[in-house]
Amino acid sequence: MPNSYDTRKSPVALDQDSTLIAVIEMSQSSWLVAGIIPGIERQPLKKLAPDADAVIRLLERWRDEGVKAGRRITRLAVAFESGRDGFWLARHMQEHGIEAHVIHAASVAVSRIHRRAKTDRLDTNMLKRAFVGWLRGEPDHCTMAPIPTLAAEDARRPSREREKLIGERTRLVNRMKAALARHGVRNFNPKLKKAPERLADVRMPDGEPLPSNTVAELKRAMTRARLLGNQIKEIEADRLDRLQQAPEAGSHPMVLLLARVKSIGVETADMLVHEVLSRDLRDRRAVARYGGLTGAPDESGKRRREKGLARAGNARARRGMIQLAWRFLRFQGDSALAQWYQARCEGATRGRRKALIVALARKLLIALWRLVTTGETPQGVVLRPAS
């Protein structure tokens, strides 16, 4: 199934007399499969071990039951919620001729009753209602996630791994600083290369050296921090090698084009391309929504207020774009987008500037999307010479 299909409604009209519909409620220990079989009044429910081939055999058995009931089943449509298992099951089913869809878990409406009952059986009923409505082409039942190829999914891993490693290193450094602060030491940098050797010279305010257990703990933490730093450098070096060895392969041309924009480095370009810009997004509104940079209005009667960012899109892209927007103001001050921001922030409060930086990030993301898709360079933006 192509990634360009409309995630809000089915691309194929639903004929319930010839379509076997199934949903899977997945957990780590078991899968609960619920089906709607043409010609069969009962709606079967089967609990299985986490086994894709067992699900396929079950669907084929249900199809045979529908054929025996006098129906000609030509379509098998299966859906499950996005989660820990990712997209491998959908790709596996597509290889076996089964139409598979992955439902955005947050797009399925749930009961607002306080302390509502929740079981796997009730969840499958809810998924069936949402999936059947989506197949009928009715809006607002649920939203599907485009199923990426294995190569596209794997291309996101280096950037995401690097982000996690940086977070681990930051937490480790903060713990080391806290351990030093507990003993009144605030002028020692544990990130220095020779920090382990210099611990013996560190003195507390009373002139005494650090306790032995604290020194041992700090040395072990510094060793782990050095290992994390080496792994981060390894990821960055591997990325540069791939770009240099195959500059025309896959999404590499988009990464190299974005990296030419002053204020954007290779890491930011790689993250934006694989998280947002390589997707087949419909228009600029879809780009802004997926980037998580649209508002969340709250309107009821005479009440009109804005609750801030909707936070419904890609969190990594949102964080990266807001950071990039601040850098963009520094390195692309003569661009039309930077001048737009400066004109509206003249004499503005700090809160107003923070609100407008989100608007600038949204405009910048749309401009970068146009740059990599149509080649349209944002007005006044300086590009580095092509290497």
C-alpha positions as CSV (number, residue, x, y, z in Angstrom):
1,M,0.0,0.0,0.0
2,P,1.5,3.4,-0.9
3,N,2.3,5.9,1.7
4,S,0.3,8.6,-0.1
5,Y,-3.1,7.3,0.7
6,D,-5.5,9.5,2.6
7,T,-5.1,8.5,6.3
8,R,-8.6,9.9,7.2
9,K,-10.7,7.6,5.0
10,S,-10.3,4.3,3.1
11,P,-9.1,4.7,-0.5
12,V,-11.4,1.8,-1.5
13,A,-15.2,1.7,-1.2
14,L,-16.4,-0.8,1.4
15,D,-18.4,-3.8,0.2
16,Q,-19.3,-5.6,3.5
17,D,-20.6,-8.7,1.6
18,S,-17.2,-9.4,0.2
19,T,-14.9,-8.0,2.9
20,L,-13.6,-9.8,5.9
21,I,-12.8,-7.2,8.6
22,A,-10.5,-8.0,11.6
23,V,-8.9,-6.0,14.4
24,I,-6.1,-7.1,16.7
25,E,-5.7,-5.9,20.3
26,M,-2.0,-6.5,20.9
27,S,-0.1,-6.9,24.1
28,Q,3.3,-8.3,25.0
29,S,1.9,-11.7,26.1
30,S,-1.1,-12.3,23.8
31,W,-3.1,-11.0,20.9
32,L,-6.9,-10.8,20.8
33,V,-8.3,-11.0,17.3
34,A,-11.9,-10.0,16.5
35,G,-13.5,-10.4,13.2
36,I,-16.6,-9.5,11.1
37,I,-17.2,-12.3,8.6
38,P,-19.7,-11.8,5.7
39,G,-22.5,-14.3,5.9
40,I,-21.8,-15.2,9.5
41,E,-24.0,-13.6,12.2
42,R,-21.7,-14.2,15.1
43,Q,-18.6,-12.0,15.4
44,P,-15.7,-14.3,16.4
45,L,-13.1,-13.5,18.9
46,K,-9.9,-15.5,19.3
47,K,-7.0,-15.2,21.7
48,L,-3.6,-16.1,20.2
49,A,0.1,-16.1,21.2
50,P,2.0,-13.2,19.5
51,D,2.5,-15.0,16.2
52,A,1.9,-13.4,12.8
53,D,1.6,-16.7,11.0
54,A,-1.1,-17.9,13.4
55,V,-3.1,-14.7,12.7
56,I,-2.9,-15.3,9.0
57,R,-4.0,-18.9,9.4
58,L,-6.9,-17.7,11.5
59,L,-8.0,-15.1,8.9
60,E,-7.8,-17.8,6.2
61,R,-10.0,-20.1,8.3
62,W,-12.5,-17.3,8.8
63,R,-12.5,-16.6,5.0
64,D,-13.3,-20.2,4.4
65,E,-16.2,-20.0,6.8
66,G,-17.6,-17.0,4.8
67,V,-17.2,-18.8,1.5
68,K,-19.1,-21.8,2.9
69,A,-21.9,-19.4,4.0
70,G,-22.2,-18.5,0.3
71,R,-20.2,-15.2,0.2
72,R,-17.4,-14.5,-2.2
73,I,-14.7,-12.8,-0.1
74,T,-12.3,-10.8,-2.1
75,R,-10.8,-8.5,0.5
76,L,-9.2,-9.0,3.9
77,A,-8.8,-5.8,5.9
78,V,-7.0,-5.9,9.2
79,A,-6.2,-3.1,11.6
80,F,-4.4,-2.7,14.9
81,E,-3.3,0.2,17.0
82,S,0.2,1.7,16.7
83,G,2.4,0.9,19.6
84,R,5.4,-1.1,20.8
85,D,5.3,-3.7,17.9
86,G,5.6,-1.0,15.3
87,F,4.9,-1.7,11.6
88,W,6.5,-5.1,11.0
89,L,3.2,-7.0,11.3
90,A,1.5,-4.7,8.8
91,R,4.4,-5.3,6.3
92,H,4.3,-9.0,6.9
93,M,0.6,-9.2,6.2
94,Q,0.9,-7.1,3.1
95,E,3.5,-9.5,1.8
96,H,0.8,-12.2,2.2
97,G,-1.8,-10.3,0.3
98,I,-3.7,-9.0,3.3
99,E,-4.7,-5.3,3.5
100,A,-3.2,-4.0,6.8
101,H,-3.7,-0.7,8.5
102,V,-2.2,0.8,11.6
103,I,-4.5,3.1,13.6
104,H,-3.2,6.1,15.5
105,A,-4.0,5.1,19.0
106,A,-4.8,8.7,20.1
107,S,-7.3,9.1,17.2
108,V,-9.8,6.6,18.6
109,A,-12.5,8.2,20.6
110,V,-13.1,6.6,24.1
111,S,-15.9,6.9,26.6
112,R,-15.6,9.9,28.9
113,I,-17.5,8.1,31.7
114,H,-15.6,8.2,35.0
115,R,-14.0,4.8,35.8
116,R,-15.2,3.2,32.6
117,A,-14.6,-0.5,32.2
118,K,-11.6,-1.4,30.1
119,T,-10.8,-4.9,28.9
120,D,-9.3,-6.4,25.7
121,R,-12.7,-7.5,24.6
122,L,-14.2,-4.0,25.0
123,D,-11.2,-2.5,23.2
124,T,-11.7,-4.8,20.2
125,N,-15.3,-3.7,20.0
126,M,-14.2,-0.1,20.0
127,L,-11.6,-0.8,17.3
128,K,-14.1,-2.6,15.1
129,R,-16.5,0.4,15.3
130,A,-13.7,2.9,14.4
131,F,-12.2,0.7,11.7
132,V,-15.6,0.0,10.0
133,G,-16.4,3.7,10.0
134,W,-13.0,4.4,8.4
135,L,-13.5,1.8,5.8
136,R,-16.9,3.3,4.9
137,G,-15.2,6.6,4.2
138,E,-16.9,8.4,7.2
139,P,-14.7,11.2,8.7
140,D,-13.5,11.4,12.3
141,H,-13.7,7.8,13.2
142,C,-10.0,7.3,13.4
143,T,-6.8,8.2,11.6
144,M,-4.3,5.7,10.0
145,A,-0.5,5.9,10.2
146,P,1.2,5.5,6.9
147,I,3.2,2.3,6.9
148,P,6.9,3.0,6.1
149,T,9.2,0.7,4.3
150,L,11.8,-1.1,6.3
151,A,14.5,1.1,4.8
152,A,12.6,4.3,5.7
153,E,12.0,3.1,9.2
154,D,15.6,2.1,9.7
155,A,16.9,5.4,8.4
156,R,15.3,7.1,11.5
157,R,17.3,5.0,14.0
158,P,20.6,6.9,14.0
159,S,19.1,10.3,14.8
160,R,16.8,8.8,17.5
161,E,19.6,6.8,19.0
162,R,21.8,9.9,19.1
163,E,19.0,11.8,20.9
164,K,18.7,9.1,23.5
165,L,22.4,8.9,24.1
166,I,22.7,12.7,24.5
167,G,19.9,12.5,27.1
168,E,21.6,9.7,29.0
169,R,24.9,11.7,29.0
170,T,23.1,14.8,30.2
171,R,21.4,13.0,33.1
172,L,24.8,11.4,34.0
173,V,26.6,14.7,34.0
174,N,23.8,16.3,36.1
175,R,24.1,13.4,38.7
176,M,27.9,14.0,38.9
177,K,27.4,17.8,39.4
178,A,24.8,17.0,42.1
179,A,27.2,14.6,43.9
180,L,29.9,17.4,43.9
181,A,27.4,20.0,45.1
182,R,26.4,17.8,48.1
183,H,30.0,18.3,49.3
184,G,30.1,22.0,48.5
185,V,32.2,21.7,45.3
186,R,30.8,23.9,42.5
187,N,33.9,24.9,40.5
188,F,34.8,21.5,39.0
189,N,33.8,20.4,35.5
190,P,33.2,16.6,35.4
191,K,33.0,16.7,31.5
192,L,36.7,17.5,31.1
193,K,38.9,14.9,29.5
194,K,41.3,14.8,32.5
195,A,38.6,15.1,35.1
196,P,39.2,11.6,36.6
197,E,42.9,12.4,37.3
198,R,42.0,15.8,38.8
199,L,39.5,14.4,41.3
200,A,42.4,13.8,43.8
201,D,43.1,17.5,43.9
202,V,39.5,18.5,44.5
203,R,38.9,19.9,48.0
204,M,35.7,20.6,50.0
205,P,35.1,24.0,51.6
206,D,36.8,22.7,54.8
207,G,39.9,21.8,52.9
208,E,39.4,18.0,53.1
209,P,39.4,15.8,50.0
210,L,36.3,14.2,48.7
211,P,35.2,10.9,50.4
212,S,36.6,7.7,48.8
213,N,33.2,6.3,47.8
214,T,32.2,9.5,46.2
215,V,35.4,9.6,44.2
216,A,34.9,6.0,43.1
217,E,31.3,6.8,42.1
218,L,32.4,9.9,40.1
219,K,35.1,7.9,38.3
220,R,32.6,5.2,37.2
221,A,30.2,7.9,36.0
222,M,32.9,9.6,34.0
223,T,33.8,6.3,32.4
224,R,30.2,5.8,31.3
225,A,30.0,9.4,30.1
226,R,33.1,9.0,28.0
227,L,31.6,5.8,26.5
228,L,28.4,7.6,25.6
229,G,30.4,10.4,24.0
230,N,32.4,7.9,21.9
231,Q,29.1,6.3,20.7
232,I,27.7,9.6,19.8
233,K,30.8,10.4,17.7
234,E,30.5,7.0,16.1
235,I,27.0,7.7,15.0
236,E,27.9,11.1,13.6
237,A,30.9,9.7,11.7
238,D,28.9,6.9,10.2
239,R,26.2,9.4,9.0
240,L,28.9,11.6,7.3
241,D,30.4,8.5,5.6
242,R,27.1,7.4,4.2
243,L,26.4,10.9,2.8
244,Q,29.8,11.1,1.2
245,Q,29.8,7.6,-0.2
246,A,26.3,7.8,-1.7
247,P,25.2,11.4,-2.0
248,E,22.4,10.5,-4.5
249,A,21.0,7.5,-2.6
250,G,17.5,7.6,-1.1
251,S,16.9,10.8,0.9
252,H,20.5,11.9,1.0
253,P,20.0,14.7,-1.6
254,M,17.4,16.2,0.7
255,V,19.7,16.1,3.7
256,L,22.6,17.6,1.7
257,L,20.3,20.4,0.4
258,L,19.0,21.3,3.8
259,A,22.6,21.2,5.3
260,R,23.5,24.0,2.8
261,V,21.1,26.4,4.6
262,K,23.1,28.5,7.0
263,S,22.1,27.7,10.6
264,I,21.2,24.1,9.8
265,G,23.7,21.3,10.4
266,V,23.8,17.8,9.2
267,E,22.2,16.4,12.4
268,T,19.2,18.8,12.2
269,A,18.9,18.2,8.4
270,D,18.9,14.4,8.9
271,M,16.3,14.6,11.6
272,L,13.9,16.9,9.7
273,V,14.2,14.8,6.5
274,H,13.6,11.4,8.1
275,E,11.0,12.6,10.6
276,V,9.0,15.0,8.5
277,L,10.1,16.1,5.0
278,S,10.5,12.6,3.4
279,R,6.8,11.9,4.1
280,D,4.3,12.4,1.4
281,L,2.4,15.2,3.1
282,R,-0.6,16.7,1.4
283,D,-0.1,20.4,1.8
284,R,1.4,23.1,4.1
285,R,-1.3,22.6,6.7
286,A,-0.5,18.9,6.9
287,V,3.2,19.8,7.3
288,A,2.5,22.2,10.2
289,R,0.2,19.7,11.9
290,Y,2.6,16.8,11.6
291,G,5.4,19.1,13.0
292,G,3.2,19.7,16.1
293,L,3.3,23.4,15.5
294,T,-0.4,24.2,15.3
295,G,-2.6,25.7,18.0
296,A,-5.3,24.2,20.2
297,P,-8.3,26.6,20.3
298,D,-10.9,26.3,23.1
299,E,-14.2,27.8,21.9
300,S,-17.6,27.3,23.5
301,G,-20.3,29.9,23.4
302,K,-18.8,33.3,24.1
303,R,-15.5,31.8,25.4
304,R,-12.6,32.1,23.0
305,R,-9.1,31.2,24.1
306,E,-6.0,29.5,22.9
307,K,-4.6,26.6,25.0
308,G,-1.2,26.6,23.3
309,L,0.4,24.0,21.0
310,A,-1.7,21.0,20.2
311,R,1.3,18.7,20.7
312,A,-0.4,16.2,18.3
313,G,2.4,15.9,15.9
314,N,6.0,14.7,15.9
315,A,7.6,15.7,19.2
316,R,11.1,15.4,17.9
317,A,10.3,17.7,15.0
318,R,8.6,20.2,17.2
319,R,11.6,20.5,19.6
320,G,14.1,20.6,16.8
321,M,12.2,23.3,14.9
322,I,11.8,25.6,17.9
323,Q,15.5,25.3,18.6
324,L,16.2,25.9,14.9
325,A,14.0,29.0,14.8
326,W,16.2,30.7,17.5
327,R,19.3,29.8,15.5
328,F,17.7,31.0,12.3
329,L,17.2,34.4,13.8
330,R,20.9,34.6,14.6
331,F,22.4,33.3,11.3
332,Q,19.7,34.4,8.8
333,G,18.9,37.9,10.1
334,D,18.4,39.4,6.6
335,S,15.9,36.8,5.5
336,A,12.2,37.6,5.0
337,L,11.2,35.2,7.8
338,A,13.6,36.8,10.3
339,Q,12.4,40.3,9.4
340,W,8.8,39.2,9.8
341,Y,9.6,38.0,13.3
342,Q,11.6,41.1,14.2
343,A,8.9,43.5,13.0
344,R,6.3,41.8,15.2
345,C,8.5,41.5,18.3
346,E,9.6,45.1,18.4
347,G,8.7,46.2,22.0
348,A,7.0,42.9,22.7
349,T,7.0,41.1,26.0
350,R,9.0,37.9,26.6
351,G,5.8,35.8,26.4
352,R,4.9,37.4,23.1
353,R,8.3,36.6,21.7
354,K,8.0,33.0,22.8
355,A,4.6,32.7,21.2
356,L,5.9,34.2,17.9
357,I,8.9,31.9,17.8
358,V,6.5,29.0,17.4
359,A,4.8,30.8,14.5
360,L,8.3,31.4,13.0
361,A,9.1,27.7,13.5
362,R,5.9,26.8,11.7
363,K,6.6,29.1,8.8
364,L,10.2,27.9,8.6
365,L,9.2,24.3,8.5
366,I,6.8,25.0,5.6
367,A,9.6,26.9,3.8
368,L,12.0,24.1,4.2
369,W,9.4,21.6,2.9
370,R,9.0,23.7,-0.2
371,L,12.8,23.9,-0.6
372,V,13.3,20.1,-0.6
373,T,10.1,19.3,-2.7
374,T,10.0,22.1,-5.3
375,G,13.5,23.7,-5.0
376,E,12.0,27.1,-3.9
377,T,14.6,28.9,-1.8
378,P,13.1,31.0,1.0
379,Q,13.5,34.7,0.3
380,G,16.7,36.1,1.6
381,V,18.0,32.8,3.0
382,V,21.8,32.3,2.6
383,L,22.9,28.9,1.3
384,R,26.4,27.5,1.8
385,P,28.3,26.7,-1.5
386,A,27.7,23.1,-2.7
387,S,30.6,20.8,-1.7
